């Protein structure tokens, strides 16, 4: 039977409850994931949404904070609901 150390060395360690929570509720998404979360294509996301968001850059990696997506949704919904159309 393999020890806990051996399992960790092979990258199969168990996640703590805190780590599992973050895994199921990420703080940030890739642009592709953000587009899917908004039910739009990546092209539509890049064209209409991306420039309105604050992004996190780590090297070449770009992340979209989930709070930024929520903020954008709130702002965008407020604009469209006030125009009198339903």
C-alpha positions as CSV (number, residue, x, y, z in Angstrom):
1,X,0.0,0.0,0.0
2,X,1.3,3.4,-0.9
3,X,1.9,6.0,1.7
4,X,0.4,9.5,1.8
5,X,3.8,10.9,0.8
6,X,4.0,8.6,-2.3
7,X,0.6,9.7,-3.4
8,X,1.5,13.4,-3.1
9,X,4.7,12.9,-5.0
10,X,2.7,11.5,-7.9
11,X,0.3,14.5,-7.8
12,X,-2.6,12.5,-6.4
13,X,-3.0,14.1,-3.0
14,X,-6.4,14.7,-1.5
15,X,-7.7,18.2,-1.6
16,X,-8.6,19.8,1.7
17,X,-12.2,20.9,2.2
18,X,-11.1,24.6,1.6
19,X,-9.4,23.6,-1.7
20,X,-12.5,21.7,-2.8
21,X,-14.6,24.8,-2.2
22,X,-12.3,27.0,-4.3
23,X,-12.2,24.4,-7.1
24,X,-16.1,24.3,-7.3
25,X,-16.4,28.1,-7.0
26,X,-13.4,29.7,-8.8
27,X,-12.5,33.3,-8.1
28,X,-11.4,33.9,-11.7
29,X,-12.0,32.3,-15.1
30,X,-10.2,32.2,-18.4
31,X,-11.7,34.3,-21.1
32,X,-13.0,31.2,-22.8
33,X,-14.7,30.1,-19.5
34,X,-16.1,33.6,-19.0
35,X,-17.7,33.5,-22.4
36,X,-19.3,30.2,-21.7
37,X,-20.5,31.4,-18.3
38,X,-22.2,34.3,-20.1
39,X,-23.7,32.0,-22.7
40,X,-21.9,33.7,-25.6
41,X,-19.1,32.9,-28.0
42,X,-15.6,33.9,-27.3
43,X,-15.8,36.3,-30.3
44,X,-18.8,38.0,-28.9
45,X,-17.2,38.2,-25.4
46,X,-14.1,39.8,-26.9
47,X,-16.1,42.2,-29.0
48,X,-18.6,43.4,-26.5
49,X,-17.6,42.5,-23.0
50,X,-13.8,42.1,-22.5
51,X,-12.9,45.8,-22.8
52,X,-15.3,46.7,-20.1
53,X,-13.7,44.4,-17.5
54,X,-10.7,44.6,-15.3
55,X,-8.5,41.6,-16.1
56,X,-5.7,39.9,-14.2
57,X,-2.6,39.2,-16.1
58,X,0.0,36.7,-14.8
59,X,2.7,36.3,-17.4
60,X,0.8,35.4,-20.6
61,X,-2.2,34.1,-18.7
62,X,-5.3,36.3,-18.6
63,X,-7.9,35.8,-15.9
64,X,-11.4,37.3,-15.6
65,X,-12.4,37.8,-11.9
66,X,-15.9,36.4,-11.4
67,X,-16.8,39.6,-9.5
68,X,-16.0,41.6,-12.7
69,X,-18.5,39.4,-14.6
70,X,-21.1,39.9,-12.0
71,X,-20.5,43.7,-12.0
72,X,-20.7,43.8,-15.8
73,X,-24.0,41.9,-15.7
74,X,-25.5,44.2,-13.1
75,X,-24.4,47.3,-15.1
76,X,-25.6,45.9,-18.4
77,X,-29.0,44.8,-17.0
78,X,-29.6,48.2,-15.4
79,X,-29.0,49.8,-18.8
80,X,-31.3,47.6,-20.8
81,X,-34.2,47.4,-18.2
82,X,-34.5,51.2,-18.2
83,X,-35.1,51.5,-21.9
84,X,-38.8,50.6,-21.7
85,X,-38.6,47.3,-23.7
86,X,-39.6,44.0,-22.3
